[in-house]
């Protein structure tokens, strides 16, 4: 492996995930973790687009490894976590500690944080060493002040994304990170581990927090050690927020962020969460994070007055270095010198930010970003589908879920089971629509484009 090489990792949560992260950085490489729920074609695209020289695959994903190997001609080394000829465990057992890390500066790439855009193809947000150092300091300042080696953190989400970022400040302070035994959320086990290890903080999304707070195990295990239960990734229903506060006490911390800014946009600390609507800014995602600037811009770049809706934009040391090998997307995302979140909202007179909608068609389901065009493109490869439109609709459990509205080819028919079977293996399950509707035609504008606003309106009225 050479300085600057990219290391692709596709694995479930394990010690090896964090070990590969630090081994990559010690060698001056760039860590490229994937969501283990992705399909083989999705992972092979990440391998090729990142230019990965090293592939590290959990042995549970042989098809993913094989496809990435066949598609990515630049791969020079493949390592297995688990079974295989060359495994991570055997390498770790035979290795000697590196006494001196590779020479990198603050602007050197450290992590390709993959995120999708309205084109439907994932883009690699380049996170640098200096940016991550700032993020660690900011998390310790804003999210978990006072964290020491006497704290402990429970992981209930994939380490490849936000949970991995959250693990860094724990490591910086010598606090242990506790992993669930399986890849799926087990609320019973989670609360047992909180009691056993005296867990003081955890990173969640609203869906997971709600599941944990509403599970009966919350009343059977001691969770009085909790100081910070952090949630991000999507708005949280006020009723679920109140229920969690009643069960867990004044420990909820909300933040608004994106992969490109490593979560560092706003913060609503525990002190500003309340059971009483009059005592907290209900509906707000908080105020700007320490060291970050947040503003609301009009389409022409003007700063808008309090209460006026525009695009939420941010700048500061938490903002990424741009998209890898995609200068056009970088330029578009950083127009006027600010990073554009794609979220619409406003700020009040006190500086609290409120998200009112999204500029793009992207929706958030269970804390994961879902991009309709990616789903539409797969649906359109089915021979019976002539037109497809996917929109995010409110969902009691997941916050939002996708509904696919389809126009079929004349004389052809297809049912929901066949469509799900068509998606299987091509898209991760969290991207699958929760429902399907079949219409004779889709509403279109004068320019012939499908008007998704009208699609959503018609679905709500049906």
PADREN-933376 format. One record per residue (C-alpha): residue number from 1; residue in one letter; x, y, z. Coordinates in steps of 0.5 Angstrom, whole numbers. Layout:
+-----+---------+-------+-------+-------+
| num | residuo |    xx |    yy |    zz |
+-----+---------+-------+-------+-------+
| NUM |       A |     X |     Y |     Z |
...
+-----+---------+-------+-------+-------+
// end
This chain:
+-----+---------+-------+-------+-------+
| num | residuo |    xx |    yy |    zz |
+-----+---------+-------+-------+-------+
|   1 |       X |     0 |     0 |     0 |
|   2 |       X |     2 |     7 |    -2 |
|   3 |       X |     1 |    14 |     1 |
|   4 |       X |    -5 |    17 |    -1 |
|   5 |       X |    -8 |    10 |    -3 |
|   6 |       X |   -16 |     9 |    -2 |
|   7 |       X |   -18 |     3 |     2 |
|   8 |       X |   -25 |     0 |     1 |
|   9 |       X |   -28 |    -3 |     7 |
|  10 |       X |   -35 |    -7 |     6 |
|  11 |       X |   -36 |   -10 |    13 |
|  12 |       X |   -41 |   -10 |    19 |
|  13 |       X |   -40 |    -7 |    25 |
|  14 |       X |   -34 |   -10 |    29 |
|  15 |       X |   -27 |    -8 |    32 |
|  16 |       X |   -24 |    -9 |    25 |
|  17 |       X |   -28 |    -3 |    22 |
|  18 |       X |   -24 |     2 |    27 |
|  19 |       X |   -18 |    -2 |    26 |
|  20 |       X |   -18 |    -1 |    19 |
|  21 |       X |   -19 |     6 |    20 |
|  22 |       X |   -13 |     8 |    24 |
|  23 |       X |    -9 |     3 |    20 |
|  24 |       X |   -11 |     7 |    14 |
|  25 |       X |    -9 |    13 |    17 |
|  26 |       X |    -3 |    11 |    20 |
|  27 |       X |     0 |     9 |    13 |
|  28 |       X |    -3 |    16 |    10 |
|  29 |       X |    -9 |    13 |     6 |
|  30 |       X |   -16 |    15 |     5 |
|  31 |       X |   -21 |    10 |     8 |
|  32 |       X |   -27 |     9 |     4 |
|  33 |       X |   -33 |     5 |     8 |
|  34 |       X |   -39 |     3 |     5 |
|  35 |       X |   -46 |     2 |     8 |
|  36 |       X |   -46 |    -6 |     9 |
|  37 |       X |   -53 |    -6 |     7 |
|  38 |       X |   -51 |    -4 |     0 |
|  39 |       X |   -52 |    -9 |    -6 |
|  40 |       X |   -46 |   -12 |   -10 |
|  41 |       X |   -47 |    -7 |   -16 |
|  42 |       X |   -48 |    -1 |   -11 |
|  43 |       X |   -41 |    -3 |    -8 |
|  44 |       X |   -37 |    -4 |   -14 |
|  45 |       X |   -39 |     3 |   -16 |
|  46 |       X |   -36 |     6 |   -10 |
|  47 |       X |   -30 |     1 |   -11 |
|  48 |       X |   -29 |     4 |   -18 |
|  49 |       X |   -31 |    11 |   -17 |
|  50 |       X |   -26 |    12 |   -11 |
|  51 |       X |   -20 |     9 |   -15 |
|  52 |       X |   -19 |     4 |    -9 |
|  53 |       X |   -13 |     0 |    -9 |
|  54 |       X |   -14 |    -4 |    -3 |
|  55 |       X |   -21 |    -8 |    -2 |
|  56 |       X |   -23 |   -11 |     5 |
|  57 |       X |   -29 |   -15 |     5 |
|  58 |       X |   -33 |   -18 |    11 |
|  59 |       X |   -33 |   -26 |     9 |
|  60 |       X |   -41 |   -25 |     9 |
|  61 |       X |   -41 |   -22 |     3 |
|  62 |       X |   -37 |   -26 |    -2 |
|  63 |       X |   -42 |   -23 |    -8 |
|  64 |       X |   -40 |   -16 |    -6 |
|  65 |       X |   -33 |   -18 |    -6 |
|  66 |       X |   -33 |   -22 |   -13 |
|  67 |       X |   -36 |   -16 |   -17 |
|  68 |       X |   -32 |   -11 |   -14 |
|  69 |       X |   -26 |   -15 |   -16 |
|  70 |       X |   -28 |   -16 |   -23 |
|  71 |       X |   -30 |    -8 |   -24 |
|  72 |       X |   -24 |    -5 |   -21 |
|  73 |       X |   -18 |    -6 |   -25 |
|  74 |       X |   -14 |    -2 |   -20 |
|  75 |       X |   -15 |    -6 |   -14 |
|  76 |       X |    -8 |    -9 |   -12 |
|  77 |       X |   -10 |   -12 |    -5 |
|  78 |       X |   -16 |   -16 |    -3 |
|  79 |       X |   -17 |   -18 |     5 |
|  80 |       X |   -22 |   -22 |     8 |
|  81 |       X |   -25 |   -20 |    15 |
|  82 |       X |   -27 |   -27 |    17 |
|  83 |       X |   -25 |   -33 |    13 |
|  84 |       X |   -20 |   -33 |     7 |
|  85 |       X |   -13 |   -34 |     5 |
|  86 |       X |   -11 |   -27 |     7 |
|  87 |       X |   -15 |   -25 |    13 |
|  88 |       X |   -15 |   -19 |    17 |
|  89 |       X |   -14 |   -23 |    24 |
|  90 |       X |    -8 |   -26 |    21 |
|  91 |       X |    -5 |   -20 |    19 |
|  92 |       X |    -6 |   -16 |    26 |
|  93 |       X |    -3 |   -22 |    29 |
|  94 |       X |     3 |   -22 |    25 |
|  95 |       X |     4 |   -15 |    25 |
|  96 |       X |     8 |   -10 |    29 |
|  97 |       X |     6 |    -3 |    31 |
|  98 |       X |     8 |     3 |    27 |
|  99 |       X |    12 |     7 |    31 |
| 100 |       X |    11 |    13 |    27 |
| 101 |       X |     5 |    15 |    23 |
| 102 |       X |     5 |    17 |    15 |
| 103 |       X |     7 |    25 |    14 |
| 104 |       X |     0 |    28 |    13 |
| 105 |       X |    -2 |    35 |    14 |
| 106 |       X |    -9 |    38 |    16 |
| 107 |       X |   -12 |    38 |     8 |
| 108 |       X |   -10 |    31 |     7 |
| 109 |       X |   -16 |    27 |     5 |
| 110 |       X |   -17 |    22 |    11 |
| 111 |       X |   -24 |    19 |     9 |
| 112 |       X |   -29 |    19 |     3 |
| 113 |       X |   -36 |    20 |     6 |
| 114 |       X |   -41 |    17 |     1 |
| 115 |       X |   -47 |    21 |     0 |
| 116 |       X |   -52 |    21 |    -6 |
| 117 |       X |   -54 |    27 |   -10 |
| 118 |       X |   -61 |    28 |   -14 |
| 119 |       X |   -57 |    25 |   -20 |
| 120 |       X |   -58 |    18 |   -16 |
| 121 |       X |   -50 |    17 |   -17 |
| 122 |       X |   -47 |    17 |   -10 |
| 123 |       X |   -41 |    22 |    -9 |
| 124 |       X |   -35 |    22 |    -5 |
| 125 |       X |   -35 |    28 |     0 |
| 126 |       X |   -27 |    29 |     2 |
| 127 |       X |   -26 |    29 |     9 |
| 128 |       X |   -19 |    31 |    11 |
| 129 |       X |   -15 |    30 |    17 |
| 130 |       X |   -16 |    37 |    20 |
| 131 |       X |   -23 |    37 |    19 |
| 132 |       X |   -24 |    31 |    23 |
| 133 |       X |   -20 |    34 |    28 |
| 134 |       X |   -24 |    40 |    29 |
| 135 |       X |   -30 |    35 |    29 |
| 136 |       X |   -28 |    31 |    35 |
| 137 |       X |   -27 |    38 |    38 |
| 138 |       X |   -33 |    40 |    36 |
| 139 |       X |   -37 |    34 |    38 |
| 140 |       X |   -34 |    34 |    45 |
| 141 |       X |   -35 |    41 |    46 |
| 142 |       X |   -43 |    41 |    44 |
| 143 |       X |   -45 |    34 |    44 |
| 144 |       X |   -42 |    31 |    50 |
| 145 |       X |   -38 |    36 |    54 |
| 146 |       X |   -34 |    33 |    60 |
| 147 |       X |   -33 |    26 |    56 |
| 148 |       X |   -27 |    22 |    60 |
| 149 |       X |   -25 |    15 |    60 |
| 150 |       X |   -30 |    14 |    65 |
| 151 |       X |   -35 |    15 |    60 |
| 152 |       X |   -38 |     9 |    55 |
| 153 |       X |   -41 |    10 |    49 |
| 154 |       X |   -46 |     5 |    45 |
| 155 |       X |   -46 |     4 |    38 |
| 156 |       X |   -53 |     2 |    35 |
| 157 |       X |   -52 |     4 |    28 |
| 158 |       X |   -47 |     3 |    22 |
| 159 |       X |   -40 |     5 |    24 |
| 160 |       X |   -39 |     7 |    16 |
| 161 |       X |   -42 |    13 |    17 |
| 162 |       X |   -45 |    18 |    23 |
| 163 |       X |   -44 |    13 |    28 |
| 164 |       X |   -36 |    12 |    26 |
| 165 |       X |   -36 |    20 |    27 |
| 166 |       X |   -39 |    19 |    34 |
| 167 |       X |   -34 |    14 |    36 |
| 168 |       X |   -28 |    19 |    34 |
| 169 |       X |   -29 |    23 |    40 |
| 170 |       X |   -30 |    17 |    45 |
| 171 |       X |   -23 |    14 |    42 |
| 172 |       X |   -20 |    21 |    43 |
| 173 |       X |   -22 |    21 |    51 |
| 174 |       X |   -21 |    14 |    52 |
| 175 |       X |   -28 |    12 |    53 |
| 176 |       X |   -30 |     5 |    51 |
| 177 |       X |   -34 |     4 |    45 |
| 178 |       X |   -39 |    -2 |    46 |
| 179 |       X |   -42 |    -6 |    40 |
| 180 |       X |   -48 |   -10 |    39 |
| 181 |       X |   -47 |   -17 |    38 |
| 182 |       X |   -51 |   -17 |    31 |
| 183 |       X |   -52 |   -13 |    25 |
| 184 |       X |   -60 |   -11 |    27 |
| 185 |       X |   -62 |    -7 |    33 |
| 186 |       X |   -64 |   -11 |    39 |
| 187 |       X |   -67 |    -7 |    44 |
| 188 |       X |   -67 |   -12 |    49 |
| 189 |       X |   -59 |   -13 |    48 |
| 190 |       X |   -58 |    -5 |    48 |
| 191 |       X |   -62 |    -4 |    54 |
| 192 |       X |   -58 |    -9 |    58 |
| 193 |       X |   -51 |    -7 |    55 |
| 194 |       X |   -53 |     0 |    58 |
| 195 |       X |   -54 |    -3 |    65 |
| 196 |       X |   -48 |    -7 |    64 |
| 197 |       X |   -43 |    -2 |    62 |
| 198 |       X |   -46 |     4 |    65 |
| 199 |       X |   -47 |     7 |    58 |
| 200 |       X |   -47 |    15 |    58 |
| 201 |       X |   -48 |    17 |    51 |
| 202 |       X |   -50 |    14 |    45 |
| 203 |       X |   -51 |    16 |    37 |
| 204 |       X |   -58 |    15 |    34 |
| 205 |       X |   -63 |    17 |    29 |
| 206 |       X |   -70 |    19 |    31 |
| 207 |       X |   -73 |    12 |    29 |
| 208 |       X |   -68 |     8 |    33 |
| 209 |       X |   -69 |    13 |    39 |
| 210 |       X |   -77 |    12 |    39 |
| 211 |       X |   -76 |     4 |    38 |
| 212 |       X |   -71 |     4 |    44 |
| 213 |       X |   -76 |     9 |    48 |
| 214 |       X |   -82 |     5 |    47 |
| 215 |       X |   -79 |    -2 |    48 |
| 216 |       X |   -81 |    -5 |    55 |
| 217 |       X |   -74 |    -7 |    56 |
| 218 |       X |   -73 |     1 |    58 |
| 219 |       X |   -77 |     0 |    64 |
| 220 |       X |   -73 |    -7 |    66 |
| 221 |       X |   -66 |    -4 |    66 |
| 222 |       X |   -62 |     1 |    69 |
| 223 |       X |   -61 |     7 |    65 |
| 224 |       X |   -59 |    12 |    70 |
| 225 |       X |   -52 |    13 |    67 |
| 226 |       X |   -54 |    16 |    61 |
| 227 |       X |   -52 |    23 |    60 |
| 228 |       X |   -53 |    24 |    53 |
| 229 |       X |   -57 |    21 |    48 |
| 230 |       X |   -56 |    24 |    41 |
| 231 |       X |   -61 |    24 |    35 |
| 232 |       X |   -60 |    26 |    28 |
| 233 |       X |   -61 |    25 |    21 |
| 234 |       X |   -69 |    27 |    21 |
| 235 |       X |   -74 |    31 |    24 |
| 236 |       X |   -77 |    27 |    30 |
| 237 |       X |   -85 |    27 |    32 |
| 238 |       X |   -86 |    32 |    38 |
| 239 |       X |   -90 |    26 |    41 |
| 240 |       X |   -84 |    21 |    40 |
| 241 |       X |   -80 |    27 |    43 |
| 242 |       X |   -84 |    28 |    49 |
| 243 |       X |   -85 |    20 |    50 |
| 244 |       X |   -77 |    19 |    50 |
| 245 |       X |   -76 |    25 |    55 |
| 246 |       X |   -81 |    22 |    60 |
| 247 |       X |   -77 |    15 |    59 |
| 248 |       X |   -70 |    17 |    59 |
| 249 |       X |   -70 |    24 |    63 |
| 250 |       X |   -67 |    31 |    60 |
| 251 |       X |   -61 |    27 |    56 |
| 252 |       X |   -64 |    28 |    49 |
| 253 |       X |   -59 |    32 |    44 |
| 254 |       X |   -61 |    34 |    37 |
| 255 |       X |   -57 |    36 |    32 |
| 256 |       X |   -57 |    38 |    24 |
| 257 |       X |   -52 |    36 |    20 |
| 258 |       X |   -50 |    32 |    13 |
| 259 |       X |   -44 |    28 |    11 |
| 260 |       X |   -41 |    34 |     8 |
| 261 |       X |   -40 |    38 |    14 |
| 262 |       X |   -39 |    31 |    18 |
| 263 |       X |   -46 |    33 |    22 |
| 264 |       X |   -43 |    40 |    24 |
| 265 |       X |   -49 |    45 |    23 |
| 266 |       X |   -54 |    46 |    29 |
| 267 |       X |   -55 |    43 |    36 |
| 268 |       X |   -61 |    43 |    41 |
| 269 |       X |   -57 |    41 |    47 |
| 270 |       X |   -61 |    37 |    53 |
| 271 |       X |   -62 |    44 |    57 |
| 272 |       X |   -67 |    46 |    51 |
| 273 |       X |   -71 |    40 |    51 |
| 274 |       X |   -77 |    40 |    55 |
| 275 |       X |   -84 |    36 |    56 |
| 276 |       X |   -87 |    43 |    56 |
| 277 |       X |   -88 |    46 |    49 |
| 278 |       X |   -87 |    53 |    52 |
| 279 |       X |   -80 |    52 |    55 |
| 280 |       X |   -77 |    50 |    48 |
| 281 |       X |   -77 |    52 |    41 |
| 282 |       X |   -81 |    46 |    38 |
| 283 |       X |   -80 |    44 |    31 |
| 284 |       X |   -73 |    47 |    31 |
| 285 |       X |   -66 |    43 |    30 |
| 286 |       X |   -62 |    48 |    34 |
| 287 |       X |   -57 |    54 |    34 |
| 288 |       X |   -51 |    54 |    30 |
| 289 |       X |   -45 |    49 |    32 |
| 290 |       X |   -39 |    52 |    36 |
| 291 |       X |   -34 |    55 |    30 |
| 292 |       X |   -40 |    54 |    25 |
| 293 |       X |   -43 |    60 |    21 |
| 294 |       X |   -51 |    58 |    19 |
| 295 |       X |   -55 |    63 |    14 |
| 296 |       X |   -61 |    63 |    10 |
| 297 |       X |   -60 |    65 |     3 |
| 298 |       X |   -64 |    66 |    -3 |
| 299 |       X |   -63 |    63 |   -10 |
| 300 |       X |   -59 |    69 |   -12 |
| 301 |       X |   -54 |    69 |    -6 |
| 302 |       X |   -58 |    74 |    -1 |
| 303 |       X |   -58 |    73 |     6 |
| 304 |       X |   -65 |    73 |     8 |
| 305 |       X |   -68 |    76 |    14 |
| 306 |       X |   -71 |    72 |    20 |
| 307 |       X |   -77 |    68 |    19 |
| 308 |       X |   -76 |    68 |    11 |
| 309 |       X |   -76 |    62 |     8 |
| 310 |       X |   -69 |    60 |     4 |
| 311 |       X |   -64 |    55 |     3 |
| 312 |       X |   -60 |    53 |     9 |
| 313 |       X |   -53 |    54 |     8 |
| 314 |       X |   -47 |    53 |    12 |
| 315 |       X |   -39 |    55 |    12 |
| 316 |       X |   -33 |    54 |    17 |
| 317 |       X |   -28 |    48 |    19 |
| 318 |       X |   -33 |    43 |    19 |
| 319 |       X |   -34 |    43 |    11 |
| 320 |       X |   -31 |    38 |     7 |
| 321 |       X |   -26 |    39 |     2 |
| 322 |       X |   -31 |    38 |    -4 |
| 323 |       X |   -33 |    32 |    -8 |
| 324 |       X |   -28 |    27 |   -10 |
| 325 |       X |   -27 |    27 |   -18 |
| 326 |       X |   -33 |    32 |   -19 |
| 327 |       X |   -31 |    39 |   -19 |
| 328 |       X |   -38 |    41 |   -22 |
| 329 |       X |   -42 |    38 |   -16 |
| 330 |       X |   -37 |    41 |   -12 |
| 331 |       X |   -38 |    48 |   -15 |
| 332 |       X |   -45 |    48 |   -15 |
| 333 |       X |   -45 |    46 |    -7 |
| 334 |       X |   -41 |    51 |    -5 |
| 335 |       X |   -44 |    57 |    -9 |
| 336 |       X |   -43 |    64 |    -6 |
| 337 |       X |   -38 |    61 |    -1 |
| 338 |       X |   -43 |    57 |     3 |
| 339 |       X |   -44 |    50 |     3 |
| 340 |       X |   -51 |    49 |     0 |
| 341 |       X |   -55 |    44 |     4 |
| 342 |       X |   -61 |    43 |     0 |
| 343 |       X |   -66 |    44 |     5 |
| 344 |       X |   -71 |    50 |     6 |
| 345 |       X |   -72 |    53 |    12 |
| 346 |       X |   -71 |    60 |    16 |
| 347 |       X |   -68 |    62 |    23 |
| 348 |       X |   -72 |    66 |    28 |
| 349 |       X |   -69 |    72 |    31 |
| 350 |       X |   -66 |    68 |    37 |
| 351 |       X |   -62 |    64 |    31 |
| 352 |       X |   -65 |    58 |    32 |
| 353 |       X |   -66 |    54 |    25 |
| 354 |       X |   -72 |    51 |    23 |
| 355 |       X |   -73 |    46 |    17 |
| 356 |       X |   -79 |    47 |    13 |
| 357 |       X |   -78 |    43 |     7 |
| 358 |       X |   -72 |    40 |     2 |
| 359 |       X |   -70 |    43 |    -4 |
| 360 |       X |   -69 |    37 |    -8 |
| 361 |       X |   -73 |    31 |    -8 |
| 362 |       X |   -69 |    27 |    -3 |
| 363 |       X |   -73 |    24 |     3 |
| 364 |       X |   -70 |    21 |    10 |
| 365 |       X |   -73 |    14 |    12 |
| 366 |       X |   -71 |    12 |    18 |
| 367 |       X |   -65 |    16 |    18 |
| 368 |       X |   -62 |    14 |    12 |
| 369 |       X |   -62 |    19 |     6 |
| 370 |       X |   -66 |    16 |     0 |
| 371 |       X |   -66 |    19 |    -7 |
| 372 |       X |   -72 |    18 |   -12 |
| 373 |       X |   -69 |    18 |   -18 |
| 374 |       X |   -64 |    12 |   -17 |
| 375 |       X |   -70 |     8 |   -15 |
| 376 |       X |   -74 |    11 |   -21 |
| 377 |       X |   -68 |     9 |   -26 |
| 378 |       X |   -69 |     1 |   -23 |
| 379 |       X |   -76 |     1 |   -24 |
| 380 |       X |   -76 |     3 |   -31 |
| 381 |       X |   -72 |    -3 |   -33 |
| 382 |       X |   -78 |    -7 |   -31 |
| 383 |       X |   -81 |    -9 |   -38 |
| 384 |       X |   -88 |    -7 |   -36 |
| 385 |       X |   -86 |     0 |   -33 |
| 386 |       X |   -87 |     6 |   -38 |
| 387 |       X |   -86 |    12 |   -33 |
| 388 |       X |   -84 |    12 |   -25 |
| 389 |       X |   -85 |    17 |   -20 |
| 390 |       X |   -82 |    16 |   -13 |
| 391 |       X |   -84 |    21 |    -7 |
| 392 |       X |   -83 |    21 |     0 |
| 393 |       X |   -89 |    21 |     4 |
| 394 |       X |   -90 |    21 |    12 |
| 395 |       X |   -90 |    15 |    15 |
| 396 |       X |   -91 |    14 |    23 |
| 397 |       X |   -85 |     9 |    24 |
| 398 |       X |   -80 |    11 |    19 |
| 399 |       X |   -81 |    19 |    19 |
| 400 |       X |   -82 |    18 |    11 |
| 401 |       X |   -82 |    12 |     6 |
| 402 |       X |   -83 |    12 |    -1 |
| 403 |       X |   -89 |    11 |    -5 |
| 404 |       X |   -88 |     9 |   -13 |
| 405 |       X |   -93 |    12 |   -18 |
| 406 |       X |   -92 |     8 |   -24 |
| 407 |       X |   -95 |     8 |   -31 |
| 408 |       X |   -95 |     1 |   -34 |
| 409 |       X |   -94 |     0 |   -42 |
| 410 |       X |  -100 |    -1 |   -46 |
| 411 |       X |  -103 |    -8 |   -45 |
| 412 |       X |   -98 |   -10 |   -39 |
| 413 |       X |   -99 |   -11 |   -32 |
| 414 |       X |   -95 |   -13 |   -26 |
| 415 |       X |   -96 |   -13 |   -18 |
| 416 |       X |   -92 |   -11 |   -12 |
| 417 |       X |   -89 |   -17 |   -11 |
| 418 |       X |   -86 |   -18 |   -18 |
| 419 |       X |   -84 |   -10 |   -17 |
| 420 |       X |   -80 |   -12 |   -10 |
| 421 |       X |   -77 |   -18 |   -13 |
| 422 |       X |   -74 |   -14 |   -19 |
| 423 |       X |   -71 |    -9 |   -14 |
| 424 |       X |   -68 |   -14 |   -10 |
| 425 |       X |   -61 |   -15 |   -11 |
| 426 |       X |   -61 |    -8 |   -15 |
| 427 |       X |   -62 |    -3 |    -9 |
| 428 |       X |   -61 |    -4 |    -1 |
| 429 |       X |   -68 |    -5 |     2 |
| 430 |       X |   -68 |     1 |     6 |
| 431 |       X |   -69 |     4 |    -1 |
| 432 |       X |   -75 |     0 |    -3 |
| 433 |       X |   -82 |     4 |    -4 |
| 434 |       X |   -87 |     2 |     2 |
| 435 |       X |   -92 |     2 |    -3 |
| 436 |       X |   -94 |     3 |   -10 |
| 437 |       X |  -100 |     6 |   -14 |
| 438 |       X |  -102 |     5 |   -21 |
| 439 |       X |  -104 |    11 |   -25 |
| 440 |       X |  -106 |    12 |   -33 |
| 441 |       X |  -102 |    18 |   -33 |
| 442 |       X |   -97 |    22 |   -29 |
| 443 |       X |   -98 |    30 |   -28 |
| 444 |       X |   -93 |    34 |   -32 |
| 445 |       X |   -91 |    41 |   -33 |
| 446 |       X |   -92 |    45 |   -39 |
| 447 |       X |   -84 |    43 |   -40 |
| 448 |       X |   -86 |    36 |   -40 |
| 449 |       X |   -83 |    34 |   -33 |
| 450 |       X |   -87 |    31 |   -28 |
| 451 |       X |   -89 |    35 |   -22 |
| 452 |       X |   -88 |    31 |   -16 |
| 453 |       X |   -91 |    37 |   -12 |
| 454 |       X |   -98 |    35 |   -16 |
| 455 |       X |   -96 |    27 |   -15 |
| 456 |       X |   -96 |    28 |    -7 |
| 457 |       X |  -102 |    32 |    -7 |
| 458 |       X |  -106 |    27 |   -11 |
| 459 |       X |  -103 |    21 |    -6 |
| 460 |       X |  -105 |    25 |     0 |
| 461 |       X |  -112 |    26 |    -3 |
| 462 |       X |  -113 |    19 |    -5 |
+-----+---------+-------+-------+-------+
// end
